[in-house]
């Protein structure tokens, strides 16, 4: 039986046993009558390349790259239709130069580029490095441990009780509960080992507040017999202030000898006690004697005297002399309450420049004005008819987040009524109610006046009805029913 094998005209025969030529591809394919012969593409690995090879990319380490020979054996399809054989006959020959490890590392470091970062949050904050122990350790040799000194329980109790306000006020309460015939030594004798100089000053003041000036005097007499408690100017000053406030201090008219020997605290206690007891004449007399002897008293004493003397217009000349003394001092130490009291008296005396000077000095001293001081300055500028300047103080109060009280609301509403600013007066009238305050008769009067001036008839009737519900009876000339009816 004979078999005839037909091959397509594009097939080439390669003798068996011969080596395939380099870069030559043998392909078996089926031919078709309708398709043209495709031109074979030139291979990449030509023996004589048409152009020079491009230089290697930057960062590629050619020295560490091991020579590799890739040989692909011909693979046969399942159908034995196509097969490809690739061989590399020329292998890279190793050079005679041998690179040592140190040289390879040095050359490799030149081609190492920047390590690419992983994408992430670019705005993250890196944590601060931990402090080094040697930087935290102080210079010099380490200090030895300081163990607390071993003290007895009795000594620690002494240190706690001799200046503890709760203990000292408790002594005053125990003394006040004694029978009239009992002596204060019954209570004070138990705690004599705990008391120090100045301890009984608070006890004596508390007895005066509770209305027991006799017990305060007995306590002072008992302290005089204790060598470790007397002499003490604090106990003496407290006793004098309590007796002078209760009008039980027997003072001679000639105070020359006493003021020459008394200390500054004792003289101030005299004036404080007389002022609290309502005896302004004796307080002024002590001040005159202290002036004559060139005794310098605390500025708060002058502030209290100015506040009491300012109540009577006939004594304004004494106030002026005290203000001159305060102005002549190089160092002035006044609290917010003292400054406010002096401002009120100066505004009443129409010394508006003194109010402004005190207000500027208080702010320059680094202190924050209170709502009472702000209100006093607004009242002073309102009395001087400087309404726009007073408005600046209102904005300053708002900027400082100052908590308004009822007198502040009343003064601000009065200022807006003088400025004929209905919208702001209405706004602060609403704020007053929102803050929980009840409008007074003067506030209703000011609000009614500005509504009448603006011609708000219906609003006037509403304010009148609200004032009547609150229990106020407005005057006829304020209500102005005739004006309202005529406008209708």
Secondary structure in CASP SS format (residue, H / E / C, confidence):
PFRMAT SS
TARGET T0000
AUTHOR 0000-0000-0000
METHOD secondary structure of the structure
MODEL  1
X C 1.00
X C 1.00
X C 1.00
X C 1.00
X C 1.00
X C 1.00
X C 1.00
X C 1.00
X C 1.00
X C 1.00
X C 1.00
X C 1.00
X C 1.00
X C 1.00
X C 1.00
X C 1.00
X C 1.00
X C 1.00
X C 1.00
X C 1.00
X C 1.00
X C 1.00
X C 1.00
X C 1.00
X C 1.00
X C 1.00
X C 1.00
X C 1.00
X C 1.00
X C 1.00
X C 1.00
X C 1.00
X C 1.00
X C 1.00
X C 1.00
X C 1.00
X C 1.00
X C 1.00
X C 1.00
X C 1.00
X C 1.00
X C 1.00
X C 1.00
X C 1.00
X C 1.00
X C 1.00
X C 1.00
X C 1.00
X C 1.00
X C 1.00
X C 1.00
X C 1.00
X C 1.00
X C 1.00
X C 1.00
X C 1.00
X C 1.00
X C 1.00
X C 1.00
X C 1.00
X C 1.00
X C 1.00
X C 1.00
X C 1.00
X C 1.00
X C 1.00
X C 1.00
X C 1.00
X C 1.00
X C 1.00
X C 1.00
X E 1.00
X E 1.00
X E 1.00
X E 1.00
X E 1.00
X C 1.00
X C 1.00
X C 1.00
X C 1.00
X C 1.00
X C 1.00
X E 1.00
X E 1.00
X E 1.00
X E 1.00
X C 1.00
X C 1.00
X C 1.00
X C 1.00
X C 1.00
X C 1.00
X C 1.00
X C 1.00
X C 1.00
X C 1.00
X C 1.00
X C 1.00
X C 1.00
X C 1.00
X H 1.00
X H 1.00
X H 1.00
X H 1.00
X H 1.00
X H 1.00
X H 1.00
X H 1.00
X H 1.00
X H 1.00
X C 1.00
X C 1.00
X C 1.00
X C 1.00
X C 1.00
X C 1.00
X C 1.00
X C 1.00
X C 1.00
X C 1.00
X C 1.00
X C 1.00
X C 1.00
X C 1.00
X C 1.00
X C 1.00
X C 1.00
X C 1.00
X C 1.00
X C 1.00
X C 1.00
X C 1.00
X H 1.00
X H 1.00
X H 1.00
X H 1.00
X C 1.00
X C 1.00
X C 1.00
X C 1.00
X C 1.00
X C 1.00
X C 1.00
X C 1.00
X C 1.00
X C 1.00
X C 1.00
X C 1.00
X C 1.00
X C 1.00
X C 1.00
X C 1.00
X H 1.00
X H 1.00
X H 1.00
X H 1.00
X H 1.00
X H 1.00
X H 1.00
X H 1.00
X H 1.00
X C 1.00
X C 1.00
X C 1.00
X H 1.00
X H 1.00
X H 1.00
X H 1.00
X H 1.00
X H 1.00
X H 1.00
X H 1.00
X H 1.00
X H 1.00
X H 1.00
X H 1.00
X C 1.00
X C 1.00
X C 1.00
X C 1.00
X C 1.00
X C 1.00
X C 1.00
X C 1.00
X H 1.00
X H 1.00
X H 1.00
X H 1.00
X C 1.00
X C 1.00
X C 1.00
X H 1.00
X H 1.00
X H 1.00
X C 1.00
X C 1.00
X C 1.00
X C 1.00
X C 1.00
X H 1.00
X H 1.00
X H 1.00
X H 1.00
X H 1.00
X H 1.00
X H 1.00
X H 1.00
X H 1.00
X H 1.00
X C 1.00
X C 1.00
X C 1.00
X H 1.00
X H 1.00
X H 1.00
X H 1.00
X H 1.00
X H 1.00
X H 1.00
X H 1.00
X H 1.00
X H 1.00
X H 1.00
X H 1.00
X C 1.00
X C 1.00
X C 1.00
X C 1.00
X C 1.00
X C 1.00
X C 1.00
X C 1.00
X H 1.00
X H 1.00
X H 1.00
X H 1.00
X H 1.00
X H 1.00
X H 1.00
X H 1.00
X H 1.00
X H 1.00
X H 1.00
X H 1.00
X H 1.00
X C 1.00
X C 1.00
X C 1.00
X C 1.00
X C 1.00
X C 1.00
X C 1.00
X C 1.00
X C 1.00
X C 1.00
X H 1.00
X H 1.00
X H 1.00
X H 1.00
X H 1.00
X H 1.00
X C 1.00
X C 1.00
X H 1.00
X H 1.00
X H 1.00
X H 1.00
X H 1.00
X H 1.00
X H 1.00
X H 1.00
X H 1.00
X H 1.00
X H 1.00
X H 1.00
X H 1.00
X C 1.00
X C 1.00
X C 1.00
X H 1.00
X H 1.00
X H 1.00
X H 1.00
X H 1.00
X H 1.00
X H 1.00
X H 1.00
X H 1.00
X H 1.00
X H 1.00
X H 1.00
X H 1.00
X C 1.00
X C 1.00
X C 1.00
X C 1.00
X C 1.00
X C 1.00
X H 1.00
X H 1.00
X H 1.00
X H 1.00
X H 1.00
X H 1.00
X H 1.00
X H 1.00
X H 1.00
X H 1.00
X H 1.00
X C 1.00
X C 1.00
X C 1.00
X H 1.00
X H 1.00
X H 1.00
X H 1.00
X H 1.00
X H 1.00
X H 1.00
X H 1.00
X H 1.00
X H 1.00
X H 1.00
X H 1.00
X H 1.00
X H 1.00
X H 1.00
X C 1.00
X C 1.00
X C 1.00
X C 1.00
X C 1.00
X C 1.00
X C 1.00
X C 1.00
X H 1.00
X H 1.00
X H 1.00
X H 1.00
X H 1.00
X H 1.00
X H 1.00
X H 1.00
X H 1.00
X H 1.00
X H 1.00
X H 1.00
X H 1.00
X C 1.00
X C 1.00
X C 1.00
X H 1.00
X H 1.00
X H 1.00
X H 1.00
X H 1.00
X H 1.00
X H 1.00
X H 1.00
X H 1.00
X H 1.00
X H 1.00
X H 1.00
X H 1.00
X C 1.00
X C 1.00
X C 1.00
X C 1.00
X C 1.00
X C 1.00
X H 1.00
X H 1.00
X H 1.00
X H 1.00
X H 1.00
X H 1.00
X H 1.00
X H 1.00
X H 1.00
X H 1.00
X H 1.00
X H 1.00
X H 1.00
X C 1.00
X C 1.00
X C 1.00
X H 1.00
X H 1.00
X H 1.00
X H 1.00
X H 1.00
X H 1.00
X H 1.00
X H 1.00
X H 1.00
X H 1.00
X H 1.00
X H 1.00
X H 1.00
X C 1.00
X C 1.00
X C 1.00
X C 1.00
X C 1.00
X C 1.00
X H 1.00
X H 1.00
X H 1.00
X H 1.00
X H 1.00
X H 1.00
X H 1.00
X H 1.00
X H 1.00
X H 1.00
X H 1.00
X H 1.00
X H 1.00
X C 1.00
X C 1.00
X C 1.00
X H 1.00
X H 1.00
X H 1.00
X H 1.00
X H 1.00
X H 1.00
X H 1.00
X H 1.00
X H 1.00
X H 1.00
X H 1.00
X H 1.00
X H 1.00
X C 1.00
X C 1.00
X C 1.00
X C 1.00
X C 1.00
X C 1.00
X H 1.00
X H 1.00
X H 1.00
X H 1.00
X H 1.00
X H 1.00
X H 1.00
X H 1.00
X H 1.00
X H 1.00
X H 1.00
X H 1.00
X H 1.00
X H 1.00
X C 1.00
X C 1.00
X H 1.00
X H 1.00
X H 1.00
X H 1.00
X H 1.00
X H 1.00
X H 1.00
X H 1.00
X H 1.00
X H 1.00
X H 1.00
X H 1.00
X H 1.00
X C 1.00
X C 1.00
X C 1.00
X C 1.00
X C 1.00
X C 1.00
X H 1.00
X H 1.00
X H 1.00
X H 1.00
X C 1.00
X H 1.00
X H 1.00
X H 1.00
X H 1.00
X H 1.00
X H 1.00
X H 1.00
X C 1.00
END
